[in-house]
Amino acid sequence: MSQPSDDAAARRHLRRGACVIAPLLLAAAAIYGRIISRRRWEGREPVKGYGHAFPKRAKVRSEALKGAAAKWVPFEARAHPDGPTKLWGTTQRPYPTGAWWTNLVVGGPSSTGDGLGAAEATPYAVSVLPDRGVVLSYGDLLVANASLTLGAAADLVVTMREGFEERRVEAWDDLTMTMRLEGPKKKGSRPRIDALFARGSPYVTFRVDGATPAFSSDAMIADLYAVDAPSNASGITSCAAFPACAAASLKGDCCPQPSGVAHPCCDGHLGDQGPPEVF
């Protein structure tokens, strides 16, 4: 006849145990969630973490690891081996390490922040090399049995005759980046060239300030030089005689055209790069 009373006593003990264990489990879950959810992000206000929940244990572990801050985590703080260099220029933190152009400041064969890598600006691969300058390449597709490799050749190289000593990022946004090349300082000023790369654009813009630009190519380009565009008063009408018209691959007469209308390229502007006949 004692069985019912024993069962009732067992249930009472279970209820009492649950009342004690449940709060402990909730407290443990809260502390654990607090530890794993807190992070110290650079530039933010300090937040409480492991060291606040277990100050004595954190201090012991921090001292053992030689250098960790007990108020944060019980691990030794270490700096990244490839820290930001002068190539980042005016870029402010947080650094856009996922941007399309970061190979120009962090990439390269040695992977030590030397910026010797190539960035895919599309349609060009661009590099800014200390021994050459701005290197533009259409890219050559190298096909093998087990791989496809996009090789970069120096189709066009732009630099300054004075030679440049420094290069750095001058400005950037989501689609563009400007890299500045500066030459040796003379009479209080330094020659410089700003190269503006725009992803997806077939144009690269160079702004020259006090420098003498120099061009070269590993492709089948013998030389590059500037010429004065003849005026319409010269009586020459051929498209080939006007650099802007020739650059637009226009044929026949442009200045004026057979219709009597002069193409915009006659004034040195590419303008409409369509057929030479304009009505």
C-alpha positions in Angstrom: 0.0 0.0 0.0 3.1 2.3 0.2 3.6 2.5 -3.6 1.3 5.5 -4.3 3.0 7.6 -1.6 6.4 6.7 -3.0 5.4 7.8 -6.5 4.0 11.1 -5.2 7.3 11.7 -3.3 9.3 11.0 -6.5 7.2 13.4 -8.5 7.7 16.1 -5.8 11.5 15.6 -5.9 11.5 15.9 -9.7 9.5 19.1 -9.6 11.9 20.6 -7.0 14.9 19.5 -9.1 13.4 21.1 -12.2 12.8 24.3 -10.4 16.5 24.4 -9.5 18.0 23.2 -12.8 15.9 25.2 -15.1 17.1 28.7 -13.9 20.7 27.4 -13.9 20.3 26.3 -17.5 18.8 29.7 -18.5 21.6 31.6 -16.7 24.2 29.5 -18.5 22.6 30.0 -21.9 22.4 33.8 -21.3 26.1 33.9 -20.4 27.1 31.8 -23.3 25.0 33.9 -25.7 26.6 37.0 -24.3 30.1 35.7 -24.9 29.7 34.5 -28.4 27.6 37.5 -29.6 29.9 40.2 -28.4 32.7 41.3 -30.6 35.1 44.2 -30.6 34.9 46.0 -33.9 37.4 48.6 -34.7 36.0 52.1 -34.4 33.1 51.1 -32.2 32.6 51.7 -28.5 34.1 48.9 -26.2 31.6 46.2 -25.3 31.7 43.7 -22.5 32.8 40.2 -23.2 34.5 37.2 -21.7 36.7 39.2 -19.4 33.7 40.8 -17.7 31.9 37.5 -17.3 35.0 35.7 -15.9 37.5 38.4 -14.9 39.8 36.2 -12.8 40.0 33.4 -15.4 40.5 35.8 -18.2 43.3 37.6 -16.4 45.1 34.3 -15.7 44.7 33.2 -19.3 45.8 36.6 -20.7 48.9 36.7 -18.6 49.8 33.2 -19.8 49.4 34.2 -23.4 51.5 37.3 -22.9 49.7 40.3 -24.2 45.9 39.7 -24.5 43.7 42.3 -22.9 41.8 40.6 -20.1 38.7 42.8 -20.6 38.2 41.4 -24.1 39.1 37.7 -24.8 41.6 35.3 -23.4 43.6 35.2 -26.6 46.8 36.9 -27.6 46.3 39.9 -29.9 48.3 39.8 -33.1 48.6 42.2 -36.0 48.0 41.0 -39.6 51.3 40.4 -41.3 50.1 42.3 -44.4 49.1 45.6 -42.9 48.0 48.7 -44.9 50.9 50.4 -46.7 51.3 53.8 -48.3 49.8 52.5 -51.5 46.4 52.9 -49.9 47.0 56.7 -50.0 44.0 58.7 -48.9 41.8 55.7 -48.3 40.2 55.7 -44.9 39.2 52.8 -42.7 37.4 50.5 -43.1 39.6 49.6 -46.1 37.6 48.2 -49.1 39.5 44.9 -49.2 36.9 43.4 -51.5 37.0 46.2 -54.2 37.9 45.2 -57.8 41.1 47.3 -57.7 42.7 46.0 -54.4 45.3 44.0 -56.3 47.0 47.3 -57.0 47.6 47.9 -53.3 47.8 44.5 -51.7 48.3 41.8 -54.3 51.4 40.6 -56.1 53.8 37.7 -56.4 55.1 38.1 -52.9 51.7 38.8 -51.3 53.2 41.4 -48.9 51.2 44.4 -49.9 53.4 45.4 -52.8 50.6 46.1 -55.2 52.2 44.3 -58.1 49.1 42.4 -59.1 46.7 43.1 -61.9 43.2 44.4 -61.5 40.4 43.5 -63.9 38.9 46.8 -64.9 37.0 45.2 -67.8 37.7 45.3 -70.7 41.3 45.9 -69.6 43.6 44.3 -67.0 45.5 47.2 -65.4 48.7 47.2 -63.3 50.7 50.0 -61.8 54.3 48.8 -61.6 57.2 50.8 -60.0 59.6 49.9 -62.9 57.2 50.6 -65.7 54.2 52.7 -64.8 50.5 52.2 -65.8 50.3 49.0 -67.8 47.1 48.3 -69.8 46.3 44.9 -71.3 43.4 43.5 -73.3 44.5 40.1 -72.0 45.4 37.0 -73.9 43.5 33.7 -73.4 45.9 30.9 -72.9 44.3 27.5 -73.5 45.7 24.3 -72.1 44.2 20.8 -71.8 43.2 21.3 -68.2 43.0 25.1 -67.8 42.1 28.5 -69.2 44.4 31.3 -68.2 44.0 35.0 -68.9 47.5 36.3 -69.5 48.4 40.0 -69.3 50.6 41.7 -71.9 51.8 45.3 -71.9 49.7 46.5 -74.8 50.1 50.1 -73.6 52.4 51.5 -70.9 52.0 55.1 -69.7 54.5 56.7 -67.4 56.5 60.0 -67.1 59.9 60.8 -68.5 61.0 62.2 -65.2 60.4 58.8 -63.6 58.1 58.4 -60.6 59.0 57.6 -57.0 55.7 57.0 -55.4 52.3 55.7 -56.3 49.1 55.6 -54.2 45.3 55.7 -54.4 44.1 59.2 -54.7 40.3 58.6 -54.9 37.8 55.8 -55.3 34.2 54.8 -55.4 32.2 51.7 -56.3 33.1 51.9 -60.0 36.2 54.0 -60.3 39.6 54.4 -58.8 42.3 57.1 -59.3 46.0 56.1 -58.9 48.5 58.9 -58.5 52.1 58.6 -59.7 54.5 61.3 -58.4 58.0 62.0 -59.7 61.0 63.5 -57.9 60.5 66.8 -56.2 61.9 69.8 -58.0 61.7 73.5 -57.0 59.0 72.8 -54.4 56.7 70.8 -56.7 56.5 67.2 -57.9 55.4 66.1 -61.4 52.4 63.8 -61.3 50.0 61.8 -63.4 46.6 60.7 -62.2 45.2 57.6 -63.9 41.5 57.2 -63.6 40.2 53.6 -64.1 36.5 53.0 -64.5 35.3 49.4 -64.4 33.4 48.5 -67.5 34.6 51.6 -69.5 36.8 51.3 -72.6 38.5 54.5 -71.7 41.3 55.3 -69.2 41.8 58.9 -68.4 45.2 60.5 -67.6 45.6 63.9 -66.0 49.1 65.2 -66.3 50.4 68.0 -64.0 54.0 69.1 -64.5 55.1 65.8 -66.0 56.2 64.7 -69.5 54.1 61.7 -70.4 55.9 58.8 -72.0 54.3 55.9 -73.9 55.5 52.5 -74.9 54.1 49.1 -75.9 55.1 45.5 -76.2 52.5 45.1 -79.0 53.0 46.0 -82.6 53.0 49.8 -82.0 56.1 51.4 -83.2 55.6 54.9 -81.7 53.0 57.3 -80.3 53.1 61.0 -80.9 50.9 64.0 -80.9 50.0 66.0 -84.0 48.0 69.2 -84.6 44.7 68.6 -86.2 44.4 70.5 -89.5 41.6 73.0 -89.8 38.8 72.9 -92.3 40.3 76.0 -93.9 43.2 73.9 -95.1 41.1 72.4 -97.9 41.9 68.8 -96.8 38.7 66.7 -96.6 40.0 63.1 -96.1 39.1 61.4 -92.8 42.6 60.0 -92.6 44.1 63.5 -92.3 42.3 64.3 -89.1 43.5 62.3 -86.0 40.1 62.2 -84.3 38.5 60.9 -87.5 41.2 58.3 -88.0 40.9 57.2 -84.4 37.1 56.6 -85.0 38.1 54.4 -88.0 36.2 56.7 -90.4 36.8 56.4 -94.1 36.4 58.6 -97.1 35.8 62.4 -96.8 34.9 63.8 -93.4 35.7 67.5 -93.4 33.3 68.1 -95.0 31.5 64.9 -96.0 29.9 64.5 -99.4 26.7 66.0 -98.0 28.5 69.2 -97.1 28.3 68.6 -93.4 31.5 68.4 -91.4 31.9 65.5 -89.0 32.5 66.5 -85.3 35.9 64.7 -85.5 37.1 67.6 -87.7 37.3 69.8 -84.6 39.2 67.1 -82.7 36.2 65.5 -81.0 35.3 61.9 -81.6 31.6 62.7 -81.2 29.4 60.4 -83.3 31.6 57.5 -84.3 29.1 56.2 -86.7 29.4 56.1 -90.6 31.0 59.2 -92.0 27.9 60.3 -93.8 25.9 62.6 -91.5 22.6 64.3 -92.6 
